[in-house]
Amino acid sequence: MFDRDRWNEIWLTLTKNKWRTFFTAFGVFWGIFMLIVMMGSGNGLYNGVNSGWGGMATNSMFMWTQQTTLPYKGLPRGRFFNFRNDDTRALLLNIPEIEYIAPRLQGWGGDGNNNVVRNERTGAFTIFGDYPELNLIDPLYIEKGRFINENDIADKRKVAVIGSRVVSELFVMGEDPLGQYIRIQGVYFQVVGVFSSKKRDQQAQRENQNIIIPFTTLQKTYNYGDIVGWYAMTAKRSFPVADMEARVKAFLMQRHKIHPEDTRAIGSFNVENEFNKMNRLFAGINGLIWIVGIGTLLAGVVGISNIMLVVIRERTREIGIQRALGATPWTIVSQVLAESAVLTTLAGYFGLVAGVGLIELVNKGLSASGSSDNMFQDPGVSFGIALAALGVLIVSGLVAGIIPARKAVTVKPIDALRYE
């Protein structure tokens, strides 16, 4: 295997006809290059789409009330109803699949009319009443201070966590908003935290204009009583969200006297279903990438196999002399396989390096642009994929040499010596 004469012979064979060797190797180079670039691009697209979730728990769902469409137990169709605080406690006690549950409310105002005042500055912002669990389900990046905590909920504290856009509109540049007071619908709230959205584009802009206060404080301030606007909740890891969703809906429909077949009375959004759809889509894209990449690589391998057949024909007399001098069939086969494997591996290695290099250049270009709103982020190929590609190269090189090697050993020494 490590015989210097053998490697010298391989080198001489490959360099004897440089252009033929170059164009033969280029097919393998291009196949592995395209495979790596497409895999890196697929990962970049996946990262860009995935970043749009903003770290939202993929085992989560959201649920809200709608108008009933069927009469039930003497109650008419077209009835409006609300979730209540008692529903929250009942869900936690009766639905073991629930991991976290966060009741939510939205305060009125902020629809173009200024509802928040600080000194001489005013603004129109969306006010939410939330529980601490929300930041475990749909997390925000806390830039300063803290998020709502359990003491805020229990004591109905007048505290607020404000978005980065709220800070820029209500405070002077460089001013620390923590500990300052803002007036929301005539009620003063102390700022205890500043957040920014982990999402992007317009969704991030909307979230950065939000103000979050304790859920119980909003109920009291806006005179909502015990009404719950909607729920955000996550399922425990061992339970599918769809199963939890069905159980929660059935339970709430029973509590609010809704017909069991009224599928429109309670609306919901299952994040896990959407996330799984995205994963299946990208699994299909990755499968297509491997099919195209391997197909291109195989085309190059077939080219190498054909060229090796030509080389064997040119070296027929040489092979005949080797056989006449006592060379075993395995000696001839191993020589041909080694030449094929070396050519394939070298071409593939340079294709691998070129592909990774191009991906890194694109990645640096994206980083230099400073944009966080790209649908294409952090393209790259994992070390495992690179090893798999290298393994495919080595196997391909051996496969490419099998047919020429078998052709070489089938030549009879006496016929080979007579070959012109």
BELKA-V231928 format. One record per residue. N is the residue number from 0. RES is the residue in three letters. OMEGA is omega in radians with two decimals (NA if undefined). Layout:
N/RES/OMEGA + N/RES/OMEGA
This chain:
0/MET/-3.09 + 1/PHE/3.11 + 2/ASP/-3.10 + 3/ARG/-3.14 + 4/ASP/3.13 + 5/ARG/-3.12 + 6/TRP/3.04 + 7/ASN/3.13 + 8/GLU/3.09 + 9/ILE/-3.13 + 10/TRP/3.14 + 11/LEU/3.14 + 12/THR/-3.09 + 13/LEU/-3.10 + 14/THR/-3.13 + 15/LYS/3.09 + 16/ASN/-2.98 + 17/LYS/-3.09 + 18/TRP/3.11 + 19/ARG/3.11 + 20/THR/-3.11 + 21/PHE/-3.07 + 22/PHE/3.07 + 23/THR/-3.13 + 24/ALA/-3.08 + 25/PHE/3.11 + 26/GLY/3.09 + 27/VAL/3.10 + 28/PHE/-3.09 + 29/TRP/3.14 + 30/GLY/-3.11 + 31/ILE/3.08 + 32/PHE/-3.14 + 33/MET/3.12 + 34/LEU/-3.11 + 35/ILE/-3.13 + 36/VAL/-3.14 + 37/MET/3.09 + 38/MET/3.11 + 39/GLY/3.12 + 40/SER/3.09 + 41/GLY/3.10 + 42/ASN/3.11 + 43/GLY/3.10 + 44/LEU/3.12 + 45/TYR/3.14 + 46/ASN/3.13 + 47/GLY/3.12 + 48/VAL/-3.10 + 49/ASN/3.14 + 50/SER/3.10 + 51/GLY/3.10 + 52/TRP/3.08 + 53/GLY/3.12 + 54/GLY/3.13 + 55/MET/3.13 + 56/ALA/-3.10 + 57/THR/3.08 + 58/ASN/-3.05 + 59/SER/3.07 + 60/MET/3.09 + 61/PHE/-3.05 + 62/MET/-3.11 + 63/TRP/-3.12 + 64/THR/3.07 + 65/GLN/-3.13 + 66/GLN/3.11 + 67/THR/-3.12 + 68/THR/3.13 + 69/LEU/3.05 + 70/PRO/-3.11 + 71/TYR/3.09 + 72/LYS/3.08 + 73/GLY/3.13 + 74/LEU/-3.04 + 75/PRO/3.00 + 76/ARG/-3.12 + 77/GLY/-3.10 + 78/ARG/3.03 + 79/PHE/3.11 + 80/PHE/-3.13 + 81/ASN/2.93 + 82/PHE/-3.09 + 83/ARG/3.11 + 84/ASN/3.12 + 85/ASP/3.10 + 86/ASP/3.14 + 87/THR/-3.14 + 88/ARG/-3.12 + 89/ALA/3.12 + 90/LEU/-3.14 + 91/LEU/-3.11 + 92/LEU/-2.97 + 93/ASN/-3.13 + 94/ILE/-3.07 + 95/PRO/-3.13 + 96/GLU/-3.06 + 97/ILE/3.05 + 98/GLU/3.08 + 99/TYR/3.05 + 100/ILE/-3.09 + 101/ALA/3.02 + 102/PRO/-3.12 + 103/ARG/3.06 + 104/LEU/3.04 + 105/GLN/3.11 + 106/GLY/3.13 + 107/TRP/-3.04 + 108/GLY/3.12 + 109/GLY/-3.11 + 110/ASP/-3.13 + 111/GLY/3.11 + 112/ASN/-3.14 + 113/ASN/-3.12 + 114/ASN/-3.13 + 115/VAL/-3.08 + 116/VAL/2.95 + 117/ARG/-3.06 + 118/ASN/-3.11 + 119/GLU/-3.10 + 120/ARG/3.10 + 121/THR/3.12 + 122/GLY/3.08 + 123/ALA/-3.07 + 124/PHE/3.12 + 125/THR/-3.09 + 126/ILE/3.10 + 127/PHE/2.98 + 128/GLY/-3.01 + 129/ASP/3.01 + 130/TYR/3.11 + 131/PRO/-3.11 + 132/GLU/-3.13 + 133/LEU/-3.10 + 134/ASN/3.00 + 135/LEU/-3.11 + 136/ILE/3.14 + 137/ASP/-2.92 + 138/PRO/3.03 + 139/LEU/3.08 + 140/TYR/-3.12 + 141/ILE/-3.11 + 142/GLU/3.14 + 143/LYS/3.05 + 144/GLY/-3.02 + 145/ARG/3.05 + 146/PHE/3.06 + 147/ILE/3.09 + 148/ASN/-3.06 + 149/GLU/3.12 + 150/ASN/3.08 + 151/ASP/-3.14 + 152/ILE/-3.05 + 153/ALA/-3.06 + 154/ASP/-3.10 + 155/LYS/-3.08 + 156/ARG/3.08 + 157/LYS/3.11 + 158/VAL/-3.08 + 159/ALA/2.98 + 160/VAL/-2.97 + 161/ILE/3.13 + 162/GLY/-3.08 + 163/SER/3.11 + 164/ARG/3.09 + 165/VAL/3.13 + 166/VAL/-3.07 + 167/SER/-3.11 + 168/GLU/-3.07 + 169/LEU/-3.06 + 170/PHE/3.09 + 171/VAL/-3.14 + 172/MET/-3.13 + 173/GLY/-3.14 + 174/GLU/3.13 + 175/ASP/-3.10 + 176/PRO/-3.08 + 177/LEU/3.14 + 178/GLY/3.12 + 179/GLN/-3.11 + 180/TYR/3.00 + 181/ILE/-3.11 + 182/ARG/-3.13 + 183/ILE/-3.12 + 184/GLN/3.09 + 185/GLY/-3.12 + 186/VAL/-3.11 + 187/TYR/3.09 + 188/PHE/3.11 + 189/GLN/3.14 + 190/VAL/3.14 + 191/VAL/-3.12 + 192/GLY/3.07 + 193/VAL/-3.12 + 194/PHE/2.97 + 195/SER/-3.08 + 196/SER/3.03 + 197/LYS/3.12 + 198/LYS/-3.09 + 199/ARG/3.10 + 200/ASP/-3.05 + 201/GLN/3.13 + 202/GLN/3.10 + 203/ALA/3.12 + 204/GLN/3.12 + 205/ARG/-3.10 + 206/GLU/-3.12 + 207/ASN/3.07 + 208/GLN/-3.14 + 209/ASN/2.99 + 210/ILE/-3.09 + 211/ILE/3.06 + 212/ILE/3.13 + 213/PRO/-3.10 + 214/PHE/-3.10 + 215/THR/3.11 + 216/THR/3.13 + 217/LEU/3.10 + 218/GLN/-3.09 + 219/LYS/-3.07 + 220/THR/-3.10 + 221/TYR/3.07 + 222/ASN/3.12 + 223/TYR/-3.10 + 224/GLY/3.13 + 225/ASP/-3.12 + 226/ILE/3.01 + 227/VAL/-3.11 + 228/GLY/3.10 + 229/TRP/-3.10 + 230/TYR/2.86 + 231/ALA/-3.11 + 232/MET/3.09 + 233/THR/3.09 + 234/ALA/3.04 + 235/LYS/-2.97 + 236/ARG/-3.09 + 237/SER/-3.08 + 238/PHE/3.02 + 239/PRO/-3.14 + 240/VAL/-3.14 + 241/ALA/3.11 + 242/ASP/3.11 + 243/MET/3.13 + 244/GLU/-3.13 + 245/ALA/-3.13 + 246/ARG/-3.14 + 247/VAL/3.13 + 248/LYS/-3.14 + 249/ALA/-3.12 + 250/PHE/-3.12 + 251/LEU/3.10 + 252/MET/3.11 + 253/GLN/-3.13 + 254/ARG/-3.06 + 255/HIS/3.06 + 256/LYS/3.11 + 257/ILE/-3.14 + 258/HIS/-3.11 + 259/PRO/-3.13 + 260/GLU/3.13 + 261/ASP/-3.03 + 262/THR/-3.10 + 263/ARG/-3.04 + 264/ALA/3.13 + 265/ILE/3.11 + 266/GLY/-3.13 + 267/SER/3.06 + 268/PHE/-3.09 + 269/ASN/-3.11 + 270/VAL/-3.11 + 271/GLU/3.12 + 272/ASN/-3.13 + 273/GLU/3.14 + 274/PHE/3.11 + 275/ASN/3.07 + 276/LYS/3.13 + 277/MET/3.14 + 278/ASN/3.10 + 279/ARG/3.10 + 280/LEU/-3.10 + 281/PHE/3.01 + 282/ALA/3.07 + 283/GLY/3.11 + 284/ILE/3.12 + 285/ASN/3.09 + 286/GLY/3.11 + 287/LEU/3.12 + 288/ILE/3.14 + 289/TRP/-3.14 + 290/ILE/-3.13 + 291/VAL/-3.11 + 292/GLY/3.13 + 293/ILE/3.10 + 294/GLY/3.10 + 295/THR/3.13 + 296/LEU/3.13 + 297/LEU/3.08 + 298/ALA/3.08 + 299/GLY/3.13 + 300/VAL/3.10 + 301/VAL/3.10 + 302/GLY/3.11 + 303/ILE/-3.14 + 304/SER/3.13 + 305/ASN/3.13 + 306/ILE/3.11 + 307/MET/3.06 + 308/LEU/3.09 + 309/VAL/3.13 + 310/VAL/3.12 + 311/ILE/3.13 + 312/ARG/3.13 + 313/GLU/-3.07 + 314/ARG/-3.10 + 315/THR/3.14 + 316/ARG/3.13 + 317/GLU/3.12 + 318/ILE/3.10 + 319/GLY/3.11 + 320/ILE/3.12 + 321/GLN/3.13 + 322/ARG/3.14 + 323/ALA/3.13 + 324/LEU/3.05 + 325/GLY/3.11 + 326/ALA/-3.13 + 327/THR/3.08 + 328/PRO/-3.12 + 329/TRP/3.10 + 330/THR/3.13 + 331/ILE/-3.12 + 332/VAL/-3.10 + 333/SER/3.10 + 334/GLN/-3.13 + 335/VAL/3.13 + 336/LEU/3.14 + 337/ALA/3.13 + 338/GLU/3.14 + 339/SER/-3.12 + 340/ALA/3.14 + 341/VAL/-3.14 + 342/LEU/-3.12 + 343/THR/-3.08 + 344/THR/3.13 + 345/LEU/3.14 + 346/ALA/-3.13 + 347/GLY/3.14 + 348/TYR/3.12 + 349/PHE/3.06 + 350/GLY/3.11 + 351/LEU/-3.14 + 352/VAL/-3.14 + 353/ALA/3.13 + 354/GLY/3.12 + 355/VAL/3.12 + 356/GLY/3.13 + 357/LEU/3.13 + 358/ILE/3.13 + 359/GLU/3.10 + 360/LEU/3.10 + 361/VAL/-3.14 + 362/ASN/3.12 + 363/LYS/3.10 + 364/GLY/3.11 + 365/LEU/3.12 + 366/SER/-3.13 + 367/ALA/-3.13 + 368/SER/3.10 + 369/GLY/-3.12 + 370/SER/3.08 + 371/SER/-3.06 + 372/ASP/-3.08 + 373/ASN/2.99 + 374/MET/-3.10 + 375/PHE/-3.03 + 376/GLN/3.03 + 377/ASP/3.06 + 378/PRO/-3.14 + 379/GLY/3.11 + 380/VAL/-3.11 + 381/SER/3.13 + 382/PHE/3.13 + 383/GLY/3.11 + 384/ILE/3.12 + 385/ALA/3.10 + 386/LEU/3.12 + 387/ALA/3.12 + 388/ALA/3.11 + 389/LEU/3.09 + 390/GLY/3.09 + 391/VAL/3.13 + 392/LEU/-3.09 + 393/ILE/3.12 + 394/VAL/-3.14 + 395/SER/3.12 + 396/GLY/3.11 + 397/LEU/3.12 + 398/VAL/-3.12 + 399/ALA/-3.10 + 400/GLY/-3.06 + 401/ILE/-3.09 + 402/ILE/3.08 + 403/PRO/-3.13 + 404/ALA/3.10 + 405/ARG/3.10 + 406/LYS/-3.10 + 407/ALA/-3.06 + 408/VAL/3.11 + 409/THR/3.12 + 410/VAL/3.10 + 411/LYS/-3.09 + 412/PRO/-3.10 + 413/ILE/3.12 + 414/ASP/3.14 + 415/ALA/3.14 + 416/LEU/3.13 + 417/ARG/-3.03 + 418/TYR/3.10 + 419/GLU/NA
